[in-house]
Amino acid sequence: MTINDAVAYSGIGRTKLYELVKLGQLTPKKLGTRTLIITEELDAYIRSLPDMKSAA
């Protein structure tokens, strides 16, 4: 999926996605001038995030 698709799909901002790429947490693919993010890799990143604590 494109960066814009990844933003819409995940709710993660465009700047944050590029930061994750720079940090090596997501590996982009290039198709011509388009930057693509593998859906399964994005899903795995989201699953790796810590659970939100419930309010007590």
N, C-alpha and C positions, 0 to 999 in steps of 0.2 A: 504494500500500500504506500501511497505517497505520504510525505510529511503532513500535508493538509488532511488526508484521510486518517492518519494516525492521531492527529489532534482531535478530530471529530469522534473517532472510535474510542479513544482512551480518556479524553478530558484533560490530558496533559498538554500544557502550553507548548507552542512552537519553540520558544527559546529553551525551555526545559528539555525538549526532545533533542535539540542540537547539543545541549550540554551533556546529556546522557551519551550521545554519540562521541563527543570529544573525550569523555571519561572512559570510553570503552565498554560501557554497560549495554549499549545497543550497537550492532554492526550494520551500517547502511550498505545498500547495494546501489550501483549506478546503472541506469539505462539511458544512455545519451546524457541529457542534462538533468534528468529526473533523479532525485534521491528517493530510494525506496526502503521501507522498513518491513522486515518479515513479521507477519502477524503473530506467528507462534513465539517469536523472540520477544515481542512487545508483551504478549500475554504472560510469558514466563517472568519478565521483569515485574509486571504488576502483581503477579502471585507471590513474588519474593518480598514484596513490601510488608512491613510489620502490620499486624492487625491493630485496628483502632480500639483503644480501651473504652469500655462503656462508662458512661457518666454514673457516678455513685451518688 
